[in-house]
């Protein structure tokens, strides 16, 4: 995630090769767009999908109604997850924090943790973000591009640090067709949160 902002929300493009790893394509987010979380560029893993897709590609995701950024409570996250019939991953409750949710038109969901005094839609890539991306067979795909550099996490999942961009840690779990990304401006915090066992679907 660069410390800059783009007034666009580009849909992912298919990578030219599997070696693109976790860096391409990027999801562009900006405060000037209704679907943005004003969090800059979040690295998005391009990894193998399940089914009949070839390695390094993913199935297209049908367009959905985007929303946000909006402030939601934990119960609001649960209601949205139930309504959308898809998991929303987060890092658990934090006293005094505002949970800012954005859903893009390609069904990616971003939960940004805003500390006391920070308003929804605030500019800046200074806050913890947990993102949930639709991605069939995410676990096997992430393993395929990790070159063995995986970190076991609770739930029998794995974490992979983007070596060229350690502010982002990518997670996948068995039987879950979603990939999770944990971003924090401090790489050590991103890794700590990602491997803490607290990153899980809101219940």
Long-range contacts (C-beta under 8 A, 24 or more apart in sequence): 1-39, 1-40, 1-41, 1-42, 1-43, 1-125, 1-165, 1-167, 1-168, 1-183, 2-40, 2-41, 2-125, 3-40, 3-125, 3-185, 4-40, 4-41, 4-125, 5-29, 5-30, 5-31, 5-32, 5-38, 5-40, 5-123, 6-30, 6-40, 6-41, 7-31, 7-32, 7-33, 8-33, 9-33, 9-35, 9-36, 9-66, 9-104, 9-105, 11-105, 11-106, 12-44, 12-46, 12-58, 12-106, 14-46, 14-56, 14-57, 14-58, 15-46, 15-56, 15-57, 17-56, 18-46, 18-47, 18-48, 18-55, 18-56, 18-144, 18-145, 20-46, 20-56, 21-45, 21-46, 21-145, 21-162, 22-46, 22-47, 22-145, 22-160, 22-162, 22-165, 22-168, 22-170, 23-162, 23-164, 23-165, 27-104, 27-108, 29-102, 29-110, 31-121, 31-122, 31-123, 34-66, 34-68, 35-66, 35-67, 35-68, 35-102, 35-103, 35-104, 35-105, 36-69, 36-102, 37-68, 37-69, 37-100, 37-102, 37-110, 37-112, 37-129, 38-69, 38-121, 38-122, 38-123, 38-124, 39-110, 39-112, 39-124, 39-125, 39-127, 39-129, 39-183, 40-125, 42-110, 42-129, 42-131, 42-168, 42-181, 42-183, 43-162, 43-165, 43-168, 43-181, 43-183, 44-133, 44-181, 45-133, 45-135, 45-141, 45-142, 45-145, 45-160, 45-162, 45-170, 45-179, 45-181, 47-135, 47-138, 47-141, 47-142, 47-144, 47-145, 47-179, 48-137, 48-140, 48-141, 48-144, 48-145, 49-135, 49-136, 49-137, 49-141, 50-136, 50-137, 50-140, 50-141, 50-177, 51-136, 51-137, 53-136, 55-141, 55-144, 58-135, 58-136, 59-136, 61-106, 61-107, 61-134, 62-107, 63-105, 63-106, 64-103, 64-105, 64-106, 64-107, 65-103, 65-105, 66-102, 66-103, 66-104, 66-105, 67-101, 67-102, 67-103, 68-100, 68-101, 68-102, 68-103, 68-110, 69-100, 69-101, 69-102, 69-112, 69-120, 69-121, 70-100, 70-101, 70-102, 70-120, 71-98, 71-99, 71-100, 71-101, 71-120, 72-99, 72-100, 72-101, 73-99, 74-99, 74-202, 76-101, 77-101, 77-111, 77-202, 78-202, 78-203, 81-201, 81-202, 86-132, 86-134, 86-178, 87-132, 87-176, 87-178, 87-201, 87-202, 88-132, 88-201, 88-202, 89-130, 89-131, 89-132, 89-171, 89-178, 89-180, 89-199, 89-200, 89-201, 89-202, 90-130, 90-199, 90-200, 90-202, 91-128, 91-130, 91-182, 91-193, 91-196, 91-198, 91-199, 92-198, 92-200, 106-134, 107-134, 108-132, 108-133, 108-134, 125-183, 125-185, 126-185, 127-184, 127-185, 128-182, 128-183, 128-184, 128-189, 128-190, 128-193, 129-181, 129-182, 129-183, 129-184, 130-180, 130-181, 130-182, 130-183, 130-193, 130-199, 131-180, 131-181, 131-182, 131-183, 132-178, 132-179, 132-180, 133-178, 133-179, 133-180, 133-181, 134-177, 134-178, 135-172, 135-177, 135-178, 135-179, 136-177, 137-177, 138-172, 138-173, 138-176, 138-177, 138-178, 138-179, 139-172, 139-173, 139-174, 139-175, 139-176, 141-172, 141-179, 142-170, 142-171, 142-172, 142-179, 143-172, 151-195, 153-194, 153-195, 153-197, 153-199, 154-197, 155-197, 155-200, 159-191, 159-194, 159-195, 161-187, 161-191, 166-190, 166-191, 169-193, 169-194, 169-195, 171-199
